[in-house]
Amino acid sequence: MLVHLRMTVPDDLSHTIETLLVDDDRVTNVVVMRGVSVQPVGDAIEADVAREAASDVIDAICATGLPERGGLAFSDVDGSRFDAAAAVGRAAPGDPDDAVLWGAVIDRARTSARPSATYLAFLVLATVLASIAVITDSAVLVVGAMVVGPEFASIAGACVAVAFGRWGLAVHGLARLVAAFAIAIAAVMVLALVARWTGLITAEMVTRPRPLTGFIWHPDQWSFIVALVAGAAGVLAMTTAKSAAMVGVFISVTTVPAAGNLALALALSAADEIRGSASQLALNIAGMLVAGVLTVWLQRALRPAPRT
């Protein structure tokens, strides 16, 4: 597996970066197009690098000062068929599935810390679904609400930021998460109050025994254990670009369902369910944060040292 690098390089850095790439046996297909870059004025350089070595090579390029004076973009190569691709893979230690492009991971962490109307809309809709699941005691709707909820992106981004010591980024990410949940819960609470006033729902619908959804507001030690496992799996899936595993993470933890139950409990003044739902929500987020940070630390500790 390869990662493709594309750079716009000022004239005085071009030879340095070209030499760095050509002399590395984990890099192939080095192409230098002299004088084609208009902004910044200089050269365009492209290359393919073994995925296992991509972070090291990108770090070495960044150490030349290119990010401040030029441009560097990279992307996974979906397919390749030439002998040199296998050769650079053999020259790079490790397995490409274990490789992490930390630059891309940190970029995603930055994105997850920015406020977004789309993010908020998804969280509100997921919380609405969760509240309907509570009213109808529907396990299927609980799963649907978990899948629709976008909150794990913020949690994973905060984990990466903490692991890299980027405290400002971590604070922004967590603040976005808390604010979005507060808005979603408030919005659903208002809808629930309207529904109660019109007779669409009653307090008994929420406080009655619910065999399929009662677990939402009954946190226990297993809630925290599941959150730990899901947080580790989710961050691992995000950092290694294994998106298929993310669906399992989404339907493992009851963050959004707890938020939906909390909104209903607030609207219907169900004190026990308010406490239980808030505890479930906090417990799940805390467990995922702890496991996510530890996962990133472990990945960085196991990463081979950059070649010099």
N, C-alpha and C positions, 0 to 999 in steps of 0.2 A: 504494500500500500504506500502511496506517495502523497506528498503535500506539494502543491504548486505555489511557488513564490513569484510575486510580481512587484518590481521596485522601480521607482523613479529616483534617480541618483544624481546629485550635483557632480560636476566634472571632477572636483578634487577628491571625491570619495570613491569614484567609480573604480579605479585600479585596486584600491584596498578591498572593496567588496568582491570584485571579480576574482582576485587572488584567494580570498577567504573561501569562496565557493569552489573554485577549481581545485584547490589543494585538499579539499575534504572528500574522502572516498565514499561518504554517505550521500553525496550530491551528484546529480547528473543533469544532462540537458541544459547546461549553462548557455544562455543566449545573451549577448550584449549588443544593443542597437545604439550605435554612437550618435549622439546629438539629436535624438528624436523627441526628447522630452522638452516641452515648452515651459511648463511650470511644475517643479523648478527647472531651470535651464540645465541640461545635462543629458545623461543616458537613461535608457530603459534596460533593465536587466531582469531576466526571468530564469528560473531554475526549478528542478524537481528534487525533493529531498525525501529520504525514507521517513515515514511517519514517526518511527521510534526516535529519530534524531531531530525532528522538526523544531521542538522547543529549544534545544541546544543551539541549533544553527540560527534560529530567529534571535535568540539572546545575543549571540555573537555579532549578528548584523546590527542589532540595536545598540550594542556597545560602541559602535563606530560613530554614533551620533546621527544616524540616518533619520530616525523618527522626528527629530527636531528640524531637519533641513530638507527632507524629501518625503517619500511615501513607501510604505510596505504593506502589501495585501497578500493574504494566503488563503488557500482553500483546498479541501480534500479532492484528490483525483479519483473519480468514481471507477475508472478502469484504465489499465495500461497493458501493453503487450510488446515488450522488447526486452532483450537480455539484460541490459543495464539496470532495469528496474529490479530484477532479482538480485543483481550484484550489490546495489546500494542497500537493499534489505538485509543481505548477509553481513554487510559491513557495520550495520547498526545493531547494537545489542538489544535484546528484549523482543517482545511480541508487539506488532502494530496495534492489536486490540487493547493493549495495556497503555499505549502512549497517550499522553495528555497534551493538548495544545493550550498551554496556560494563558497565552495571550488572548485566545478566543474565549476561554472561560472567564477571564477578568472582564472582557468586553461585555459578555452576557450579564455579569454581575452589575456592571454599570447600567446596562439597559434595564435590569430588573429594579433598580433603585429610582428610576424616573417615574413621575406620576403619569398615568395614561388613562384617558377616558375609556378606551377599549378594555383595559384591565379591570377597571371599576365596574363596567357594564357586565362583564362576564361574572365577576364576583357577586354582584347583586342578583343576577339571574340564577346563579347556582344556589344562592341563599334562599331565593324564592322557591326553587325546586325542593330544597331541603325542608322548608317549612310545610310545603304541601305533602311531602313524604311523612312528616310527623302527623299531620292531620289525618291522613289516610292510612297510616301505619303501613307504608309501602317500602319494602326493602329495595325494590327495583328503582324507585325514585331516589332513594338514598345513594345508590351507586351512580345514578345519572348525575346527581348534584356533585358528587366527588369528582367525577370525570370533567365536568364543566368548569369547576373551580380552578382559577389560575394561580392560587396562592403559593404553590410550591416554588415557582420561579423566584419570588422574593426571598423565601426561606433559603433556597440554595445559593442565591446571590449573596445573602448576608453571611452564610457559612464560608464562602470563598473569601469574602472581604475580611472576616475575622482571622481566618487562617493565614492570610497574607499581611495582617497587621494594618489594613486600610480601614481605620476606625471610622472615618468620616463617611465612607461608602457604606459601611455596615449600618451606621446610625440612620442614614438616609433610606436604606432598604427596609429596615425594620419599621421606621416611621411610616413609610408608604404602606407596609402591610397592616400596621395597627390602624392607620387612618382609613384605609379601604374597608377593613372589617367593621370599623365603627359606623361608617356611612352605610354599608350594606345592611347591618343589623338595624340601624335607625330606619332605613327605607322600608324594610320588611315589617318592622314594628308598626309603622304608620299604616301600611297596607292591612296588617292584621287588625288594627284598631277600627279601620273602616269596615273590614269584613265582619268584625264582631258587632259593630253598630247596625249593620244591615241584616244581621242574623245568619250570615253565611257560615260563621264558625262560632263555637261556644267554648267556654273554659273546659268543659268536660271532655271535649275532643282531644285536648292536649294532656290533661291530667289523668285520664283513664289509663288502665293497664294497656301497654302497647308491646306485645310480644316480639314484634319484628323490628321495632325502632327504639325500644326503651333503653337499649345500651348507649344511645347517643348522650344521655345525660347521667350515666352511671359510670364515671371513670374509676378504674382500679389499677392495680400494678401491671396488668396486661396491656392496658391502654398505653402506658409509658413504654413498655417493652416493644409493642408494635410500632410506636412512633420512632423509637431508636432504630429498629431494623429498616423501616421505610425511609427514614432520613438518610441512612447509610446507602441504601440501594438507590435512592433518588439522586444523590450527589454523585455516586459512582456512574450512574447512567448518564448524567448531564456532562460530566467531565470527559467521559470516553465516547460521547456521541452515540450512545445506545438508546435511542429514543423509544424503541419498542418496550423497553423495561419500564418506562415512565408511567404507562397506563396502570400497571400493577401497583405502583406507588400511590397514584391518585385514589385508588379504591381500597387502600389499606388503612388510611387514617381518617378520623372523623372531625376534621377541622370545620369544613363547611356545614356538615349536618349539625354540629354543635352550635354553630352560629345561627342556623335557621331555627333550632329549638330555643335558643336564647332569645331571639327576636319575638317569637310567639309567647314565651314565658313572661317577657317584659310587658307585652301588650295585655296579657291576661292575668298579670300579677300573681304568677305561680312561683312563690319564693323558693321552694325546694328545687324546682327545675332551673331557675335562674342560677342558683349556686352550682348545681351539677353541670349545667351546660358551660358556664364560664370556666369551671375547673377543667372540664374535658378539653375545651378549646386551648386553654393555657398549657395544659399538660402535653398535648400533641405538638404544639409549636415548640415548646421547650425541648422535648425529646428529639425532634427532627433537627433542631439547631445544634444540640450537643453532638449527636451522631454525625451530622454533616461536617462540622468543624473537625472532628477527629478523623473522619475519612479523608478530608483534604490534607491534613497534616501527615497522615500515613502515606498517602500517595506521593507527597513531596519527599518524604524521608526515604522511600523506596526508589525514587527516580535516580538513575545513574548520574554521576557527576559530569558536567560538561567537559568535553575534550578541549584541550588547549593546544 
